[in-house]
Amino acid sequence: MNAKNVMFDGYAAQYDEWFMKNENLFASELKLFQKALGNIEGKRLLSVGCGSGLFESYIDRTNIDGIEPSEDMGKIAEKRGVRVISYSTIEDVDLPANAYDIIYFNGSSSYMEDLKLAYGKCKRALREGGKLILLDVPKESAFGFMYLLGKSLNTYDHEYLDGTMPELPYPLALAASGVWHTTEEKIDVLKELGFVNLSYYQTLIKNPLYTNEEPEEVVEGYKSGGYVAIVAKC
Ligand SMILES: C[S@@+](CC[C@H](N)C(=O)[O-])C[C@H]1O[C@@H](n2cnc3c(N)ncnc32)[C@H](O)[C@@H]1O
């Protein structure tokens, strides 16, 4: 496993703390996560890049498997009740065929180069009629621009950004190591792989400076949000 794949090692505490301090942003993302998952009762789920299991700690995790390359993150997820079946990347793991009703990537596609490889593996692991759910910061959103600008300037503390930044921006190292994808790029990959019935939900519609003022509602579509869910069927 290369250094890129364990990029979250050493950031587990900072990652969770960032969400806890940005509690309204977290509440908005959690609503989107729950809306996209829908009713999970009796279903078998796989969380790809489950991280510390922070979002899962707010839902029933009886039937949630996870894969996670960072041991720092995955160990916390295990304590929170996610069954981590592999400490590896989606690219390296062998998934059982026809095993899951729902496979989801909550923020993890943004650290993957080859989406076709990642989602293709999941298609084989999904049961007929199963769902693949992708939640991410779109590259084309205000958050995407902010992270790409931070990445290219190697700081958020720059005169170009004066007056624009939220009080506690996402850790620069994590923004800089992202492989930010547009929503349309992911839609194209899903269609190429034969996924159907795509639907879209979004939140964080306000500009990043104001996002943490209050929780936002989930709205349909993908063209305005700073956090977007795509739900696709097998
Ligand atoms: C932004 S965090 C999201 C964590 C968690 N899903 C959450 O919502 O809090 C991205 C996660 O994806 C993991 N990750 C990065 N590259 C990956 C890959 N190629 N395969 C699987 N997981 C990966 C990281 O280690 C990290 O835990």
The ligand as an SDF file (V2000), in Angstrom:
LIG
                    3D

 27 29  0  0  0  0  0  0  0  0999 V2000
  -13.1890   12.0600    3.7800 C   0  0  0  0  0  0  0  0  0  0  0  0
  -12.8370   10.5530    4.5770 S   0  0  0  0  0  0  0  0  0  0  0  0
  -14.4550    9.8960    4.8210 C   0  0  0  0  0  0  0  0  0  0  0  0
  -14.5190    8.9300    5.9500 C   0  0  0  0  0  0  0  0  0  0  0  0
  -15.9150    8.4310    6.2940 C   0  0  0  0  0  0  0  0  0  0  0  0
  -16.5470    7.7680    5.1770 N   0  0  0  0  0  0  0  0  0  0  0  0
  -16.7780    9.5670    6.7770 C   0  0  0  0  0  0  0  0  0  0  0  0
  -17.7360    9.8950    6.0790 O   0  0  0  0  0  0  0  0  0  0  0  0
  -16.5000   10.1570    7.8200 O   0  0  0  0  0  0  0  0  0  0  0  0
  -12.2350    9.5610    3.2440 C   0  0  0  0  0  0  0  0  0  0  0  0
  -11.8630    8.1390    3.6790 C   0  0  0  0  0  0  0  0  0  0  0  0
  -11.5720    7.3720    2.5080 O   0  0  0  0  0  0  0  0  0  0  0  0
  -10.4670    6.5470    2.7850 C   0  0  0  0  0  0  0  0  0  0  0  0
   -9.8270    6.2150    1.4940 N   0  0  0  0  0  0  0  0  0  0  0  0
   -8.9310    6.9370    0.7850 C   0  0  0  0  0  0  0  0  0  0  0  0
   -8.5720    6.2870   -0.3400 N   0  0  0  0  0  0  0  0  0  0  0  0
   -9.2780    5.1270   -0.3430 C   0  0  0  0  0  0  0  0  0  0  0  0
   -9.3340    4.0210   -1.2420 C   0  0  0  0  0  0  0  0  0  0  0  0
   -8.6030    4.0110   -2.3620 N   0  0  0  0  0  0  0  0  0  0  0  0
  -10.1430    2.9620   -0.9260 N   0  0  0  0  0  0  0  0  0  0  0  0
  -10.9060    2.9990    0.2010 C   0  0  0  0  0  0  0  0  0  0  0  0
  -10.8900    4.0260    1.0920 N   0  0  0  0  0  0  0  0  0  0  0  0
  -10.0890    5.0710    0.8190 C   0  0  0  0  0  0  0  0  0  0  0  0
   -9.5870    7.3980    3.6920 C   0  0  0  0  0  0  0  0  0  0  0  0
   -8.6370    6.6410    4.4040 O   0  0  0  0  0  0  0  0  0  0  0  0
  -10.6240    8.0830    4.5660 C   0  0  0  0  0  0  0  0  0  0  0  0
  -10.9070    7.3570    5.7240 O   0  0  0  0  0  0  0  0  0  0  0  0
  1  2  1  0
  2  3  1  0
  2 10  1  0
  3  4  1  0
  4  5  1  0
  5  6  1  0
  5  7  1  0
  7  8  2  0
  7  9  1  0
 10 11  1  0
 11 12  1  0
 11 26  1  0
 12 13  1  0
 13 14  1  0
 13 24  1  0
 14 15  1  0
 14 23  1  0
 15 16  2  0
 16 17  1  0
 17 18  1  0
 17 23  2  0
 18 19  1  0
 18 20  2  0
 20 21  1  0
 21 22  2  0
 22 23  1  0
 24 25  1  0
 24 26  1  0
 26 27  1  0
M  CHG  2   2   1   9  -1
M  END
$$$$
